[in-house]
């Protein structure tokens, strides 16, 4: 059963503020998370429940996986130097 991807409002605004070519790559990566929410290369964030991150070039997507309701919730998108703040 595939998960569905949802964005927090703040994550959607972060995505919209990025250059167009980066938006396309990040959107494609989020779409891939629907089929496999824990792909090779994803990292579980220490000290946080169900939070993971994946790398898309110099950008990071931080997201939560809710297996009980089959949702991947994108909670942050940004450059690797700023996404964890």
NUVO-373282 format. One record per residue: residue number from 1; residue in three letters; x, y, z of N, C-alpha, C in turn. Coordinates in nm, 4 decimals. Layout:
N
n: NUM | res: ALA | n.X: X | n.Y: Y | n.Z: Z | ca.X: X | ca.Y: Y | ca.Z: Z | c.X: X | c.Y: Y | c.Z: Z
...
***
This chain:
85
n: 1 | res: UNK | n.X: 0.0845 | n.Y: -0.1187 | n.Z: 0.0000 | ca.X: 0.0000 | ca.Y: 0.0000 | ca.Z: 0.0000 | c.X: 0.0882 | c.Y: 0.1239 | c.Z: 0.0000
n: 2 | res: UNK | n.X: 0.0651 | n.Y: 0.2137 | n.Z: -0.0902 | ca.X: 0.1469 | ca.Y: 0.3344 | ca.Z: -0.1018 | c.X: 0.1022 | c.Y: 0.4408 | c.Z: -0.0020
n: 3 | res: UNK | n.X: 0.1985 | n.Y: 0.5184 | n.Z: 0.0418 | ca.X: 0.1703 | ca.Y: 0.6326 | ca.Z: 0.1280 | c.X: 0.1276 | c.Y: 0.7501 | c.Z: 0.0400
n: 4 | res: UNK | n.X: 0.0669 | n.Y: 0.8499 | n.Z: 0.1005 | ca.X: 0.0403 | ca.Y: 0.9737 | ca.Z: 0.0276 | c.X: 0.1273 | c.Y: 1.0826 | c.Z: 0.0893
n: 5 | res: UNK | n.X: 0.1723 | n.Y: 1.1742 | n.Z: 0.0065 | ca.X: 0.2599 | ca.Y: 1.2818 | ca.Z: 0.0520 | c.X: 0.1786 | c.Y: 1.4077 | c.Z: 0.0772
n: 6 | res: UNK | n.X: 0.2075 | n.Y: 1.4703 | n.Z: 0.1901 | ca.X: 0.1456 | ca.Y: 1.5977 | ca.Z: 0.2255 | c.X: 0.2545 | c.Y: 1.6929 | c.Z: 0.2707
n: 7 | res: UNK | n.X: 0.2302 | n.Y: 1.8215 | n.Z: 0.2556 | ca.X: 0.3264 | ca.Y: 1.9238 | ca.Z: 0.2950 | c.X: 0.2684 | c.Y: 2.0084 | c.Z: 0.4074
n: 8 | res: UNK | n.X: 0.3508 | n.Y: 2.0386 | n.Z: 0.5077 | ca.X: 0.3120 | ca.Y: 2.1430 | ca.Z: 0.6017 | c.X: 0.3104 | c.Y: 2.2738 | c.Z: 0.5233
n: 9 | res: UNK | n.X: 0.2333 | n.Y: 2.3692 | n.Z: 0.5668 | ca.X: 0.2247 | ca.Y: 2.4978 | ca.Z: 0.4975 | c.X: 0.3626 | c.Y: 2.5628 | c.Z: 0.4866
n: 10 | res: UNK | n.X: 0.4409 | n.Y: 2.5557 | n.Z: 0.5926 | ca.X: 0.5740 | ca.Y: 2.6167 | ca.Z: 0.5906 | c.X: 0.6654 | c.Y: 2.5463 | c.Z: 0.4903
n: 11 | res: UNK | n.X: 0.6541 | n.Y: 2.4146 | n.Z: 0.4783 | ca.X: 0.7360 | ca.Y: 2.3401 | ca.Z: 0.3820 | c.X: 0.6958 | c.Y: 2.3747 | c.Z: 0.2391
n: 12 | res: UNK | n.X: 0.5686 | n.Y: 2.3931 | n.Z: 0.2139 | ca.X: 0.5218 | ca.Y: 2.4323 | ca.Z: 0.0801 | c.X: 0.5787 | c.Y: 2.5691 | c.Z: 0.0438
n: 13 | res: UNK | n.X: 0.5819 | n.Y: 2.6625 | n.Z: 0.1404 | ca.X: 0.6376 | ca.Y: 2.7953 | ca.Z: 0.1143 | c.X: 0.7874 | c.Y: 2.7866 | c.Z: 0.0866
n: 14 | res: UNK | n.X: 0.8571 | n.Y: 2.6990 | n.Z: 0.1599 | ca.X: 1.0003 | ca.Y: 2.6806 | ca.Z: 0.1363 | c.X: 1.0249 | c.Y: 2.6261 | c.Z: -0.0041
n: 15 | res: UNK | n.X: 0.9426 | n.Y: 2.5319 | n.Z: -0.0466 | ca.X: 0.9547 | ca.Y: 2.4755 | ca.Z: -0.1808 | c.X: 0.9291 | c.Y: 2.5824 | c.Z: -0.2866
n: 16 | res: UNK | n.X: 0.8250 | n.Y: 2.6614 | n.Z: -0.2682 | ca.X: 0.7888 | ca.Y: 2.7640 | ca.Z: -0.3660 | c.X: 0.8971 | c.Y: 2.8719 | c.Z: -0.3791
n: 17 | res: UNK | n.X: 0.9785 | n.Y: 2.8910 | n.Z: -0.2756 | ca.X: 1.0823 | ca.Y: 2.9942 | ca.Z: -0.2782 | c.X: 1.2092 | c.Y: 2.9489 | c.Z: -0.3498
n: 18 | res: UNK | n.X: 1.2190 | n.Y: 2.8213 | n.Z: -0.3827 | ca.X: 1.3395 | ca.Y: 2.7679 | ca.Z: -0.4474 | c.X: 1.3354 | c.Y: 2.7902 | c.Z: -0.5985
n: 19 | res: UNK | n.X: 1.4530 | n.Y: 2.7864 | n.Z: -0.6641 | ca.X: 1.4559 | ca.Y: 2.7980 | ca.Z: -0.8109 | c.X: 1.3754 | c.Y: 2.6859 | c.Z: -0.8766
n: 20 | res: UNK | n.X: 1.3224 | n.Y: 2.7126 | n.Z: -0.9931 | ca.X: 1.2338 | ca.Y: 2.6195 | ca.Z: -1.0634 | c.X: 1.2912 | c.Y: 2.4812 | c.Z: -1.0847
n: 21 | res: UNK | n.X: 1.4186 | n.Y: 2.4727 | n.Z: -1.1270 | ca.X: 1.4768 | ca.Y: 2.3413 | ca.Z: -1.1525 | c.X: 1.4926 | c.Y: 2.2602 | c.Z: -1.0240
n: 22 | res: UNK | n.X: 1.5181 | n.Y: 2.3275 | n.Z: -0.9129 | ca.X: 1.5298 | ca.Y: 2.2589 | ca.Z: -0.7838 | c.X: 1.3911 | c.Y: 2.2126 | c.Z: -0.7379
n: 23 | res: UNK | n.X: 1.2894 | n.Y: 2.2945 | n.Z: -0.7610 | ca.X: 1.1526 | ca.Y: 2.2566 | ca.Z: -0.7259 | c.X: 1.1124 | c.Y: 2.1274 | c.Z: -0.7942
n: 24 | res: UNK | n.X: 1.1473 | n.Y: 2.1144 | n.Z: -0.9215 | ca.X: 1.1119 | ca.Y: 1.9942 | ca.Z: -0.9979 | c.X: 1.1795 | c.Y: 1.8716 | c.Z: -0.9375
n: 25 | res: UNK | n.X: 1.3078 | n.Y: 1.8840 | n.Z: -0.9057 | ca.X: 1.3815 | ca.Y: 1.7702 | ca.Z: -0.8497 | c.X: 1.3282 | c.Y: 1.7310 | c.Z: -0.7121
n: 26 | res: UNK | n.X: 1.2958 | n.Y: 1.8300 | n.Z: -0.6303 | ca.X: 1.2450 | ca.Y: 1.8003 | ca.Z: -0.4960 | c.X: 1.1049 | c.Y: 1.7404 | c.Z: -0.5047
n: 27 | res: UNK | n.X: 1.0204 | n.Y: 1.7928 | n.Z: -0.5911 | ca.X: 0.8853 | ca.Y: 1.7371 | ca.Z: -0.6077 | c.X: 0.8914 | c.Y: 1.5919 | c.Z: -0.6529
n: 28 | res: UNK | n.X: 0.9843 | n.Y: 1.5613 | n.Z: -0.7431 | ca.X: 0.9998 | ca.Y: 1.4232 | ca.Z: -0.7895 | c.X: 1.0455 | c.Y: 1.3325 | c.Z: -0.6747
n: 29 | res: UNK | n.X: 1.1349 | n.Y: 1.3832 | n.Z: -0.5903 | ca.X: 1.1828 | ca.Y: 1.3036 | ca.Z: -0.4769 | c.X: 1.0702 | c.Y: 1.2784 | c.Z: -0.3772
n: 30 | res: UNK | n.X: 0.9858 | n.Y: 1.3783 | n.Z: -0.3547 | ca.X: 0.8720 | ca.Y: 1.3609 | ca.Z: -0.2640 | c.X: 0.7729 | c.Y: 1.2607 | c.Z: -0.3231
n: 31 | res: UNK | n.X: 0.7509 | n.Y: 1.2665 | n.Z: -0.4525 | ca.X: 0.6629 | ca.Y: 1.1687 | ca.Z: -0.5175 | c.X: 0.7169 | c.Y: 1.0274 | c.Z: -0.4997
n: 32 | res: UNK | n.X: 0.8475 | n.Y: 1.0111 | n.Z: -0.5070 | ca.X: 0.9092 | ca.Y: 0.8796 | ca.Z: -0.4869 | c.X: 0.8896 | c.Y: 0.8296 | c.Z: -0.3440
n: 33 | res: UNK | n.X: 0.8804 | n.Y: 0.9220 | n.Z: -0.2489 | ca.X: 0.8591 | ca.Y: 0.8826 | ca.Z: -0.1092 | c.X: 0.7231 | c.Y: 0.8156 | c.Z: -0.0890
n: 34 | res: UNK | n.X: 0.6285 | n.Y: 0.8450 | n.Z: -0.1769 | ca.X: 0.4973 | ca.Y: 0.7817 | ca.Z: -0.1649 | c.X: 0.5080 | c.Y: 0.6308 | c.Z: -0.1824
n: 35 | res: UNK | n.X: 0.5952 | n.Y: 0.5859 | n.Z: -0.2712 | ca.X: 0.6131 | ca.Y: 0.4428 | ca.Z: -0.2944 | c.X: 0.7084 | c.Y: 0.3794 | c.Z: -0.1938
n: 36 | res: UNK | n.X: 0.8109 | n.Y: 0.4533 | n.Z: -0.1527 | ca.X: 0.9094 | ca.Y: 0.4009 | ca.Z: -0.0591 | c.X: 0.9482 | c.Y: 0.5125 | c.Z: 0.0375
n: 37 | res: UNK | n.X: 0.8823 | n.Y: 0.5215 | n.Z: 0.1544 | ca.X: 0.9092 | ca.Y: 0.6323 | ca.Z: 0.2454 | c.X: 1.0463 | c.Y: 0.6251 | c.Z: 0.3137
n: 38 | res: UNK | n.X: 1.1121 | n.Y: 0.5129 | n.Z: 0.3028 | ca.X: 1.2454 | ca.Y: 0.4991 | ca.Z: 0.3612 | c.X: 1.3422 | c.Y: 0.4456 | c.Z: 0.2545
n: 39 | res: UNK | n.X: 1.3722 | n.Y: 0.5282 | n.Z: 0.1539 | ca.X: 1.4573 | ca.Y: 0.4813 | ca.Z: 0.0436 | c.X: 1.6026 | c.Y: 0.4664 | c.Z: 0.0876
n: 40 | res: UNK | n.X: 1.6819 | n.Y: 0.3959 | n.Z: 0.0081 | ca.X: 1.8257 | ca.Y: 0.3904 | ca.Z: 0.0388 | c.X: 1.8825 | c.Y: 0.5320 | c.Z: 0.0427
n: 41 | res: UNK | n.X: 1.9632 | n.Y: 0.5605 | n.Z: 0.1420 | ca.X: 2.0218 | ca.Y: 0.6937 | ca.Z: 0.1554 | c.X: 1.9461 | c.Y: 0.7847 | c.Z: 0.2491
n: 42 | res: UNK | n.X: 1.8271 | n.Y: 0.7458 | n.Z: 0.2926 | ca.X: 1.7555 | ca.Y: 0.8307 | ca.Z: 0.3876 | c.X: 1.8212 | c.Y: 0.8138 | c.Z: 0.5242
n: 43 | res: UNK | n.X: 1.8119 | n.Y: 0.9151 | n.Z: 0.6063 | ca.X: 1.8706 | ca.Y: 0.9111 | ca.Z: 0.7400 | c.X: 1.7620 | c.Y: 0.9424 | c.Z: 0.8416
n: 44 | res: UNK | n.X: 1.7563 | n.Y: 0.8623 | n.Z: 0.9470 | ca.X: 1.6647 | ca.Y: 0.8913 | ca.Z: 1.0574 | c.X: 1.7290 | c.Y: 0.9994 | c.Z: 1.1411
n: 45 | res: UNK | n.X: 1.6535 | n.Y: 1.1008 | n.Z: 1.1771 | ca.X: 1.7072 | ca.Y: 1.2104 | ca.Z: 1.2572 | c.X: 1.7103 | c.Y: 1.1697 | c.Z: 1.4038
n: 46 | res: UNK | n.X: 1.8246 | n.Y: 1.1869 | n.Z: 1.4651 | ca.X: 1.8429 | ca.Y: 1.1473 | ca.Z: 1.6049 | c.X: 1.7602 | c.Y: 1.2350 | c.Z: 1.6970
n: 47 | res: UNK | n.X: 1.7029 | n.Y: 1.1732 | n.Z: 1.7976 | ca.X: 1.6256 | ca.Y: 1.2462 | ca.Z: 1.8969 | c.X: 1.4870 | c.Y: 1.2876 | c.Z: 1.8512
n: 48 | res: UNK | n.X: 1.4451 | n.Y: 1.2386 | n.Z: 1.7364 | ca.X: 1.3125 | ca.Y: 1.2745 | ca.Z: 1.6833 | c.X: 1.2405 | c.Y: 1.1470 | c.Z: 1.6419
n: 49 | res: UNK | n.X: 1.1150 | n.Y: 1.1382 | n.Z: 1.6761 | ca.X: 1.0359 | ca.Y: 1.0205 | ca.Z: 1.6410 | c.X: 0.9863 | c.Y: 1.0293 | c.Z: 1.4978
n: 50 | res: UNK | n.X: 1.0085 | n.Y: 0.9246 | n.Z: 1.4220 | ca.X: 0.9561 | ca.Y: 0.9110 | ca.Z: 1.2860 | c.X: 1.0004 | c.Y: 1.0210 | c.Z: 1.1901
n: 51 | res: UNK | n.X: 1.1103 | n.Y: 1.0915 | n.Z: 1.2189 | ca.X: 1.1566 | ca.Y: 1.1961 | ca.Z: 1.1284 | c.X: 1.2797 | c.Y: 1.1476 | c.Z: 1.0527
n: 52 | res: UNK | n.X: 1.2788 | n.Y: 1.1739 | n.Z: 0.9225 | ca.X: 1.3857 | ca.Y: 1.1322 | ca.Z: 0.8341 | c.X: 1.4252 | c.Y: 1.2489 | c.Z: 0.7451
n: 53 | res: UNK | n.X: 1.5375 | n.Y: 1.2325 | n.Z: 0.6758 | ca.X: 1.5752 | ca.Y: 1.3312 | ca.Z: 0.5763 | c.X: 1.6348 | c.Y: 1.2594 | c.Z: 0.4572
n: 54 | res: UNK | n.X: 1.6152 | n.Y: 1.3189 | n.Z: 0.3416 | ca.X: 1.6801 | ca.Y: 1.2706 | ca.Z: 0.2210 | c.X: 1.7519 | c.Y: 1.3879 | c.Z: 0.1569
n: 55 | res: UNK | n.X: 1.8488 | n.Y: 1.3550 | n.Z: 0.0771 | ca.X: 1.9308 | ca.Y: 1.4548 | ca.Z: 0.0107 | c.X: 1.8902 | c.Y: 1.4655 | c.Z: -0.1353
n: 56 | res: UNK | n.X: 1.8771 | n.Y: 1.5888 | n.Z: -0.1817 | ca.X: 1.8532 | ca.Y: 1.6171 | ca.Z: -0.3234 | c.X: 1.9529 | c.Y: 1.7260 | c.Z: -0.3603
n: 57 | res: UNK | n.X: 2.0690 | n.Y: 1.6850 | n.Z: -0.4087 | ca.X: 2.1761 | ca.Y: 1.7806 | ca.Z: -0.4369 | c.X: 2.2208 | c.Y: 1.8472 | c.Z: -0.3082
n: 58 | res: UNK | n.X: 2.2241 | n.Y: 1.9800 | n.Z: -0.3069 | ca.X: 2.2628 | ca.Y: 2.0545 | ca.Z: -0.1868 | c.X: 2.1449 | c.Y: 2.0826 | c.Z: -0.0951
n: 59 | res: UNK | n.X: 2.0289 | n.Y: 2.0275 | n.Z: -0.1266 | ca.X: 1.9084 | ca.Y: 2.0516 | ca.Z: -0.0483 | c.X: 1.8690 | c.Y: 1.9275 | c.Z: 0.0301
n: 60 | res: UNK | n.X: 1.7937 | n.Y: 1.9501 | n.Z: 0.1361 | ca.X: 1.7462 | ca.Y: 1.8408 | ca.Z: 0.2190 | c.X: 1.5951 | c.Y: 1.8503 | c.Z: 0.2324
n: 61 | res: UNK | n.X: 1.5326 | n.Y: 1.7335 | n.Z: 0.2362 | ca.X: 1.3891 | ca.Y: 1.7233 | ca.Z: 0.2623 | c.X: 1.3766 | c.Y: 1.6525 | c.Z: 0.3959
n: 62 | res: UNK | n.X: 1.3152 | n.Y: 1.7180 | n.Z: 0.4919 | ca.X: 1.2917 | ca.Y: 1.6591 | ca.Z: 0.6234 | c.X: 1.1446 | c.Y: 1.6218 | c.Z: 0.6295
n: 63 | res: UNK | n.X: 1.1179 | n.Y: 1.4974 | n.Z: 0.6695 | ca.X: 0.9798 | ca.Y: 1.4504 | ca.Z: 0.6667 | c.X: 0.9533 | c.Y: 1.3502 | c.Z: 0.7772
n: 64 | res: UNK | n.X: 0.8258 | n.Y: 1.3327 | n.Z: 0.8074 | ca.X: 0.7790 | ca.Y: 1.2338 | ca.Z: 0.9044 | c.X: 0.7066 | c.Y: 1.1233 | c.Z: 0.8288
n: 65 | res: UNK | n.X: 0.7202 | n.Y: 1.0006 | n.Z: 0.8780 | ca.X: 0.6480 | ca.Y: 0.8875 | ca.Z: 0.8201 | c.X: 0.5450 | c.Y: 0.8421 | c.Z: 0.9219
n: 66 | res: UNK | n.X: 0.4191 | n.Y: 0.8406 | n.Z: 0.8815 | ca.X: 0.3085 | ca.Y: 0.7944 | ca.Z: 0.9662 | c.X: 0.2517 | c.Y: 0.6686 | c.Z: 0.9015
n: 67 | res: UNK | n.X: 0.3073 | n.Y: 0.5533 | n.Z: 0.9411 | ca.X: 0.2680 | ca.Y: 0.4272 | ca.Z: 0.8790 | c.X: 0.1241 | c.Y: 0.3878 | c.Z: 0.9108
n: 68 | res: UNK | n.X: 0.0741 | n.Y: 0.4256 | n.Z: 1.0270 | ca.X: -0.0617 | ca.Y: 0.3860 | ca.Z: 1.0657 | c.X: -0.1674 | c.Y: 0.4446 | c.Z: 0.9716
n: 69 | res: UNK | n.X: -0.1397 | n.Y: 0.5643 | n.Z: 0.9193 | ca.X: -0.2359 | ca.Y: 0.6298 | ca.Z: 0.8297 | c.X: -0.1811 | c.Y: 0.6458 | c.Z: 0.6881
n: 70 | res: UNK | n.X: -0.0639 | n.Y: 0.5869 | n.Z: 0.6624 | ca.X: -0.0004 | ca.Y: 0.5869 | ca.Z: 0.5304 | c.X: 0.0209 | c.Y: 0.7283 | c.Z: 0.4748
n: 71 | res: UNK | n.X: 0.0846 | n.Y: 0.8130 | n.Z: 0.5563 | ca.X: 0.1131 | ca.Y: 0.9506 | ca.Z: 0.5154 | c.X: 0.2617 | c.Y: 0.9797 | c.Z: 0.5334
n: 72 | res: UNK | n.X: 0.3187 | n.Y: 1.0476 | n.Z: 0.4356 | ca.X: 0.4515 | ca.Y: 1.1060 | ca.Z: 0.4461 | c.X: 0.4285 | c.Y: 1.2560 | c.Z: 0.4542
n: 73 | res: UNK | n.X: 0.4647 | n.Y: 1.3170 | n.Z: 0.5680 | ca.X: 0.4422 | ca.Y: 1.4599 | ca.Z: 0.5898 | c.X: 0.5750 | c.Y: 1.5330 | c.Z: 0.5768
n: 74 | res: UNK | n.X: 0.5876 | n.Y: 1.6151 | n.Z: 0.4738 | ca.X: 0.7084 | ca.Y: 1.6949 | ca.Z: 0.4527 | c.X: 0.7016 | c.Y: 1.8137 | c.Z: 0.5476
n: 75 | res: UNK | n.X: 0.8019 | n.Y: 1.8241 | n.Z: 0.6364 | ca.X: 0.7994 | ca.Y: 1.9300 | ca.Z: 0.7373 | c.X: 0.9040 | c.Y: 2.0377 | c.Z: 0.7142
n: 76 | res: UNK | n.X: 0.9997 | n.Y: 2.0118 | n.Z: 0.6247 | ca.X: 1.1005 | ca.Y: 2.1124 | ca.Z: 0.5965 | c.X: 1.1747 | c.Y: 2.0836 | c.Z: 0.4678
n: 77 | res: UNK | n.X: 1.2071 | n.Y: 2.1900 | n.Z: 0.3950 | ca.X: 1.2844 | ca.Y: 2.1802 | ca.Z: 0.2718 | c.X: 1.3791 | c.Y: 2.2988 | c.Z: 0.2715
n: 78 | res: UNK | n.X: 1.5054 | n.Y: 2.2710 | n.Z: 0.2467 | ca.X: 1.5982 | ca.Y: 2.3829 | ca.Z: 0.2410 | c.X: 1.7389 | c.Y: 2.3412 | c.Z: 0.2097
n: 79 | res: UNK | n.X: 1.8241 | n.Y: 2.4420 | n.Z: 0.1956 | ca.X: 1.9655 | ca.Y: 2.4171 | ca.Z: 0.1716 | c.X: 2.0240 | c.Y: 2.3459 | c.Z: 0.2921
n: 80 | res: UNK | n.X: 2.1202 | n.Y: 2.2609 | n.Z: 0.2678 | ca.X: 2.1736 | ca.Y: 2.1768 | ca.Z: 0.3744 | c.X: 2.2298 | c.Y: 2.2571 | c.Z: 0.4897
n: 81 | res: UNK | n.X: 2.2729 | n.Y: 2.3806 | n.Z: 0.4660 | ca.X: 2.3288 | ca.Y: 2.4614 | ca.Z: 0.5727 | c.X: 2.2218 | c.Y: 2.5257 | c.Z: 0.6615
n: 82 | res: UNK | n.X: 2.0963 | n.Y: 2.5243 | n.Z: 0.6179 | ca.X: 1.9927 | ca.Y: 2.5975 | ca.Z: 0.6908 | c.X: 1.8714 | c.Y: 2.5138 | c.Z: 0.7301
n: 83 | res: UNK | n.X: 1.8567 | n.Y: 2.3930 | n.Z: 0.6802 | ca.X: 1.7319 | ca.Y: 2.3199 | ca.Z: 0.6966 | c.X: 1.7094 | c.Y: 2.2714 | c.Z: 0.8400
n: 84 | res: UNK | n.X: 1.8142 | n.Y: 2.2536 | n.Z: 0.9179 | ca.X: 1.7975 | ca.Y: 2.1967 | ca.Z: 1.0520 | c.X: 1.7756 | c.Y: 2.3011 | c.Z: 1.1592
n: 85 | res: UNK | n.X: 1.7755 | n.Y: 2.4289 | n.Z: 1.1241 | ca.X: 1.7618 | ca.Y: 2.5346 | ca.Z: 1.2262 | c.X: 1.6190 | c.Y: 2.5587 | c.Z: 1.2628
***
